[in-house]
Amino acid sequence: MKKTISIIISLSILFALSAYSASAAGRLFGDVNGDGVVSISDATAIQRHLARSELIPDEYLPCAMVSDDDKLSISDATLIQMYVAKMIESFPAEAKQDDTEMKMIINNTPVKVDWEDNDSVAALREAVKENPLTIQMSMYGGFEQVGYLGMNLPRSDTRITTEPGDVILYSGNQMVVFYGSNTWAYTRLGHIADKTQTELRELLSNGNVTIVISI
């Protein structure tokens, strides 16, 4: 009996060491639950998310997408299991990652944004370089979602007429994402390129949303 217990303890220690990836101070590919390690529980969290039984917090979704296709699927859980078993040493997403690429997630849905090349976007990119930015958005006017950034960004406002999918800076400290159209003085940040007008309306017009922007 003592020998059996000793073997179990030894295996537990070995598993913990193999699952450990880095300090909890940073967010890691594969660390879905935010405990600072990559373990089998992270794969389980993905499975639960896909089954809609327990959703992954928005800020950790980028950590869960370890494959190179920029979407969450069962293959991400499989890759984490392979990593824990030491069948692979890194994730495909790590090789693909561009440390200057910004990603946006809206209510657990990743969206592809074609970002503008201007001072506002450069400042936003710098602000989220170390930690993701979570923005609580609110519906407004029947055509947009708007939320405070918690910071001021450089602005170069011009009077423009927006289109569905436009991502806009308003008053230097608010982000606006449009599923309709409006004419006002704004600074362009980008445009959501992978959603149709119908998909944007479904995503943005059914209540307040949470947006996470990360590198």
C-alpha positions as CSV (number, residue, x, y, z in Angstrom):
1,M,0.0,0.0,0.0
2,K,2.8,2.4,1.0
3,K,4.6,1.6,-2.3
4,T,1.4,2.4,-4.3
5,I,1.0,5.7,-2.6
6,S,4.7,6.5,-3.2
7,I,4.3,5.8,-6.9
8,I,1.1,7.9,-7.1
9,I,2.9,10.9,-5.4
10,S,5.9,10.5,-7.7
11,L,3.7,10.5,-10.8
12,S,1.8,13.6,-9.5
13,I,5.1,15.5,-9.0
14,L,6.3,14.4,-12.5
15,F,3.0,15.6,-14.0
16,A,3.1,18.9,-12.3
17,L,6.7,19.5,-13.4
18,S,5.8,18.6,-17.0
19,A,2.8,20.9,-17.0
20,Y,4.6,23.9,-15.6
21,S,5.5,26.4,-18.3
22,A,6.4,29.7,-16.7
23,S,5.7,32.2,-13.9
24,A,2.1,33.3,-13.3
25,A,3.3,36.8,-13.9
26,G,2.7,36.6,-17.6
27,R,0.0,35.1,-19.8
28,L,1.1,32.1,-21.8
29,F,-0.1,30.2,-24.8
30,G,-2.1,27.3,-23.4
31,D,-2.7,28.8,-20.0
32,V,-6.5,29.0,-20.4
33,N,-7.5,29.3,-16.8
34,G,-4.9,32.0,-15.9
35,D,-3.0,30.0,-13.2
36,G,0.4,30.4,-14.8
37,V,0.8,26.8,-15.9
38,V,-0.2,24.8,-18.9
39,S,-1.9,21.6,-17.7
40,I,-4.6,19.2,-18.6
41,S,-7.1,21.4,-16.9
42,D,-6.6,24.0,-19.7
43,A,-7.6,21.5,-22.3
44,T,-10.7,20.6,-20.2
45,A,-11.5,24.3,-20.1
46,I,-11.6,24.5,-23.9
47,Q,-13.8,21.4,-24.1
48,R,-16.2,23.0,-21.6
49,H,-16.2,26.3,-23.5
50,L,-17.0,24.5,-26.8
51,A,-19.8,22.6,-25.1
52,R,-21.1,26.0,-23.8
53,S,-21.1,24.6,-20.2
54,E,-18.5,27.0,-18.9
55,L,-17.2,29.9,-21.0
56,I,-13.5,31.0,-21.0
57,P,-13.1,34.6,-19.9
58,D,-12.6,36.9,-22.8
59,E,-9.1,37.9,-21.7
60,Y,-7.9,34.3,-21.8
61,L,-9.3,33.4,-25.2
62,P,-6.1,34.4,-27.0
63,C,-4.2,32.0,-24.8
64,A,-6.6,29.2,-25.7
65,M,-6.1,29.6,-29.5
66,V,-2.8,27.7,-29.7
67,S,-3.3,26.4,-33.3
68,D,-2.5,28.6,-36.2
69,D,-6.0,29.2,-37.5
70,D,-7.1,32.0,-35.2
71,K,-10.2,30.2,-34.0
72,L,-11.1,28.1,-31.0
73,S,-11.7,24.4,-31.8
74,I,-11.1,20.9,-30.3
75,S,-7.7,20.9,-32.0
76,D,-6.6,23.5,-29.5
77,A,-7.5,21.2,-26.6
78,T,-5.6,18.3,-28.4
79,L,-2.5,20.4,-28.8
80,I,-2.5,21.3,-25.1
81,Q,-2.8,17.6,-24.2
82,M,0.1,16.9,-26.6
83,Y,2.2,19.7,-25.0
84,V,1.6,18.4,-21.5
85,A,2.6,14.9,-22.6
86,K,5.8,16.4,-24.1
87,M,4.8,15.3,-27.6
88,I,5.4,18.9,-28.8
89,E,7.6,21.6,-27.4
90,S,5.7,24.7,-28.5
91,F,2.4,25.6,-30.1
92,P,1.8,26.5,-33.8
93,A,0.4,29.9,-32.8
94,E,3.7,30.8,-31.1
95,A,5.6,30.4,-34.4
96,K,3.0,32.4,-36.3
97,Q,2.6,35.2,-33.7
98,D,3.6,38.6,-34.8
99,D,4.5,40.6,-31.7
100,T,3.0,43.8,-33.2
101,E,-0.3,42.2,-34.3
102,M,-3.4,43.3,-32.4
103,K,-6.4,41.0,-32.0
104,M,-9.9,41.9,-31.1
105,I,-12.5,39.6,-29.4
106,I,-16.2,40.6,-29.1
107,N,-18.2,38.6,-26.6
108,N,-16.0,35.5,-27.1
109,T,-16.0,35.9,-30.9
110,P,-12.6,36.7,-32.5
111,V,-12.9,39.2,-35.3
112,K,-10.3,40.2,-37.9
113,V,-9.6,43.9,-37.9
114,D,-7.7,45.7,-40.6
115,W,-6.0,48.4,-38.4
116,E,-5.2,51.9,-39.7
117,D,-1.6,53.0,-39.9
118,N,-1.8,56.1,-37.7
119,D,-0.6,57.5,-34.3
120,S,-3.8,56.4,-32.6
121,V,-3.4,52.8,-33.5
122,A,0.3,52.9,-32.7
123,A,-0.5,54.2,-29.2
124,L,-3.2,51.6,-28.7
125,R,-0.8,48.8,-29.8
126,E,1.7,50.0,-27.3
127,A,-0.9,50.2,-24.5
128,V,-1.9,46.5,-25.0
129,K,1.6,45.2,-25.6
130,E,2.0,43.8,-22.1
131,N,-1.6,43.2,-21.0
132,P,-4.9,42.9,-22.9
133,L,-7.4,45.8,-22.7
134,T,-11.0,44.9,-21.7
135,I,-13.6,47.5,-22.8
136,Q,-17.2,47.4,-21.5
137,M,-19.3,48.6,-24.4
138,S,-22.8,49.9,-24.4
139,M,-25.3,50.1,-27.2
140,Y,-26.1,53.6,-28.5
141,G,-28.4,55.1,-31.1
142,G,-29.3,51.8,-32.7
143,F,-26.2,51.7,-34.8
144,E,-23.1,51.5,-32.6
145,Q,-21.5,50.1,-29.5
146,V,-19.3,52.6,-27.5
147,G,-17.0,52.2,-24.5
148,Y,-14.4,54.1,-22.5
149,L,-10.8,53.0,-23.1
150,G,-9.5,54.2,-19.7
151,M,-6.8,56.3,-21.5
152,N,-6.4,59.1,-24.0
153,L,-5.1,58.3,-27.4
154,P,-3.7,60.8,-30.0
155,R,-6.5,61.9,-32.3
156,S,-6.9,63.4,-35.8
157,D,-10.6,63.8,-36.1
158,T,-12.2,64.4,-39.5
159,R,-15.9,64.4,-40.4
160,I,-16.6,61.0,-41.8
161,T,-19.6,58.8,-42.5
162,T,-19.1,55.4,-41.0
163,E,-20.0,52.0,-42.3
164,P,-20.8,48.7,-40.5
165,G,-17.6,47.2,-39.1
166,D,-15.8,50.5,-38.7
167,V,-13.8,50.8,-35.5
168,I,-13.5,54.4,-34.4
169,L,-11.9,56.6,-31.8
170,Y,-14.3,59.2,-30.4
171,S,-13.2,62.2,-28.2
172,G,-9.7,60.6,-27.8
173,N,-10.9,58.2,-25.0
174,Q,-13.7,56.1,-26.4
175,M,-13.9,53.3,-28.9
176,V,-16.9,52.9,-31.1
177,V,-17.7,49.9,-33.2
178,F,-20.5,50.3,-35.8
179,Y,-23.1,47.9,-37.0
180,G,-24.9,50.8,-38.7
181,S,-23.8,54.2,-40.0
182,N,-23.3,57.7,-38.6
183,T,-21.7,61.0,-39.7
184,W,-19.5,62.8,-37.1
185,A,-15.9,63.9,-36.4
186,Y,-14.0,60.7,-35.7
187,T,-10.5,59.2,-35.9
188,R,-10.4,55.9,-37.8
189,L,-8.8,52.9,-36.0
190,G,-9.7,50.1,-38.3
191,H,-12.4,48.0,-39.9
192,I,-13.7,44.5,-39.1
193,A,-13.0,42.6,-42.3
194,D,-14.3,39.1,-41.7
195,K,-18.0,39.8,-40.9
196,T,-20.9,40.6,-43.1
197,Q,-23.3,43.4,-42.2
198,T,-25.9,40.8,-41.0
199,E,-23.2,39.1,-38.8
200,L,-22.2,42.4,-37.4
201,R,-25.7,43.3,-36.5
202,E,-26.3,39.9,-34.8
203,L,-23.0,40.3,-32.9
204,L,-23.5,43.9,-31.8
205,S,-27.2,44.8,-31.7
206,N,-28.5,42.3,-29.1
207,G,-27.2,44.0,-25.9
208,N,-24.1,45.4,-24.4
209,V,-20.8,43.6,-25.3
210,T,-17.3,43.2,-23.9
211,I,-14.4,43.8,-26.2
212,V,-10.9,42.5,-25.5
213,I,-7.9,43.9,-27.5
214,S,-4.5,42.1,-27.1
215,I,-1.2,41.5,-28.8
